[in-house]
């Protein structure tokens, strides 16, 4: 479930008006350019109007490249919908790696997903039809380019991961709210203030899913302009933005979970072991 995002600075939009998209050169930059130049890899590329999809021969991606291209387009459309945006014209570079060892070679971390928003670059380790991780990482590219960095970007990254996890959609066939309702019944959820302010100190799977569920609740209940204010102004301004204390919003969100899933059934053991698949 862990999805790190490289720390590159982007202009941060102010207020709640739609910030104009940055005009990017239509060629790979930053991490994408570096990865393409690395002689440890031999890349094949499928280019569309919105993406450059890079993959290696003899890989799962090579055998499923048409589906992977379709999945990237679907992830982009979904991310724009989450953000309430109509367009993002710059191409995104998506690299499909064969293994976590290759990911570690490039990023120093053996994770399944990595994003460099400034270079509009996503790295993925993917060996199944599940595209939750792709939706998550592409949402990082879109959100940080269209909205600027979240207020907590250089600290906890809570809002950034909340948005991307919500955009990722179902986890191993379960709605995010269903899993989080199950964790609520088990008494394993994190108090909202602790989740926001100490996000990276908690179990990744629980923290990411809880943040994504909470993001979706706020988006649907308080609507997108207030969500964007939270993105820009941070958790410290939650009470001013939502006109309720964090404890009150946390409590009403948990009531929503219990109402939506009064008897949540989740096979937690494989999720806890392997994360979202």
N, C-alpha and C positions, 0 to 999 in steps of 0.2 A: 504494500500500500504506500510505502514511503515514496514521495516524489519531491526531490529537491529541485530548487530553481536557482540558477546561477545569479550572483549579485552584480548586475549591471544597471547603471543609473539611466532612467528615462525621465523626461519632463513630466511632472505631476500636474494634472489638471486641477483647477480650483473651482469651487462652486459646484453646481449640479448641471450646468449646461454641457452639451455634448462637445467634447474637445475634438478639434480637427485631427484626422489621422496624420501621423508623421509620414513624410514622403521618403521612402527608402529606395536605395539603388536596387535594381532588379537583377541582383546577382548575389551569390552566397557571401556572407560577411562573418566576422567574428568566429565563433565556434564552428560554424558550418564550413567556412573557408579553411580553417585549420584542419578539420577532420577530413575534408576532401583531399588536402595536400599530403596527408599522412600516408607514407608508402607501406605501412602495415596493412592497409586495406586496399581492395580493388572494388570500386563502386560502380554499379549500374544505376542509371537514373531514369525515372519516368516523370516527365514534366507536364503539368496541367496549368490552367489559368491561375490557379490559387496555390499550387504546391510544386516543390521538387521532392520527389520521393526517392530516397537513396537506399539501395539494398545490395546484398552480396550474392553471387551465384552459389547454387547448392544450398540455399537457406530456406527456411519456412516462408520467409517473405517473398523470395523469388517464385516459389510454387503458388503463392496466393496474392500476387501483386495486384491483379485487377480488383480483388476484394479490398486490399489495403488502400488502394486509391479511393475506392468508394467510401471506405470507412473514414478516411481523412476528410473528404468533402462533407460527410454527414457530421463529423465532429466539429468542423468549422461552422456549419449552419446552426448546429445546436449551441455552440458557444456564443454566436452572435445573438441568438434568441435569448439566452440567459442575460446578456448584457443590454438587451433592448436596442441593439445596433443593427443597421441595415447593410453595412458594407465594411470590408477591410480589403483593400486592393493589393496590398503587398503580398508577394509569395512567401510561403512558409517552407523551410527546409525540414524534412522529416527523415531521420536516419533509423533504419531498422538493423539492430545489432543481433548477432547470433547468440550472445551469451552475456551474463553479468560480468564475466571476466573481461570481455571487450568493453563493457561500460566502465569498469574500474580502470582499465587502461587509459580511457579518454578523460574520465572525470575524477578519478581516485575513489569513487564510491561504487560498490557492486549493487546498484539499485536497478529497478526495472524502468524508471522514467526519469528524465532530466530535461530541463528547459532553460534556454538562454533567451529571455524575451527580447533583449536589445538586438540580437542577431536573428530573431524570428526563427529559432532553431529548436527542434525537439529530437531527443534521442530516446529510442524505445527498445526494450527486449521483449519480444512478443512471439509466442509459439502456439497460439490458439485463435479461435474465432472471436473471443472476447475483446471488445474495443474500449472498455471502461478507462483503461490507462491512457489511451490515445485521446479520448475526449477530455480527460483531466489535463493533460499536458498542453494540448492545443488551446484549451481555455486559458491557461497561463499566458500564452503568447498574446491572445486577443485582449484579455483584460488589462495586461500591463502596457500594451500599446495604445488601447483606446481610452482607458481610464487613468493611465499613469500608475506609478507604484502605489500600493496600499500604504496607509499611514504606518502600519506595523511591519512593513517590508524588511527593514533592517534589524528588527527585534524578534518578535515571535512568528511573524508571517501568518497569523491566525486568519485574517480575512481573505488573504490570497488563497490559502489552502481550502478554506470553507467554500469559496466560490468554485474553485476547480473541482472539488469533490462533489459538490452539488451538480455541476455540469457533467461529471463523469457518469452519473446515473446509476442504475442498479449494480449491486455488488454481488457477484456469484449467483445471479438470479433473484436476489432479494431486493426489494425497495430499501433505500437507505433508512427511511423512517421505521420500517419493520425491524431492522436489525437494532436500531437505536432504542426502539420501544422495548425490545427484548433485553437490552443492556440496562435499561431503566428498571425493569422488573427485577433484575438481578442486583440492583443497587450499585451498578458499576459506572454510572455516569459521573462526570466531573462538574462541580459547580461552575456556572458560566464565567464568573470573574476569574477563577483560576484557569479555566480553559483558555480564555483570551489572553491573559497576562503571562501564563507559563506554558504555552502551548507545546513547545518542543520538549518539555520535561516529562510528558506523559506517553503512554503506550501509543504508538503511531496509529494503529488501526482504530482504536477507540476514539482518539482525539480527532482524527480526520473525519470519521463517519459522523461523530457528534457535531462537529463544526459544520459539515455539509448539510445535515438535517436542520440545524438551527438556521443556517443561511436561507434554506428553502422556506422555512416557516416565516421568517422576517420578510422575505421577498414577496410571498403570497399574501401575508396579512397586512404589512405596512407599506408595501409597494416599492417599486424600483428606485424612485428618487431618494428615499430614505436609506435604502441599502447603499446607494452610491455615496451618500454623505458619511455613512459608517466607514466605508472603504477609505474615504479621503481624510476623515477627521479622527478615526480610531475609536476603540472601545471606551476610552475615557469620556467621550461625548455621547455615549449610547443613551443615557437618560435624557439629555437635552434633545436628541434627535427623535427618539421614540416616545418621549413624554411619559416614561415609566422607568422605575428603577430596574437595574439589571436583574435583581432577584425576582421582581414581579414578572418581567418578560420571560425569564427562565422558567418560572412556575407555570405560566400560561402555555408555554411551548410544551412542557411535560404533560399538561392536561390534554393538549392536542394529540400527543403521541398515544396516550392511554385511551383516548376516545377512538382514534383511528385504528389502533391495534390492541383491543382489550385482552386478547390472548395470543400474543406474538409467538410464533413457533419458528425457531432458527436452529440449524445444526451448527453450533458455534465452534466446535472442535476443529474442523477443517479450515474455517475462516481464520481462527486464531493462529493456526499453524502456517497457512499459506497466503493469507490476505485475500483480497478480492481477485477473482479469476474471471 
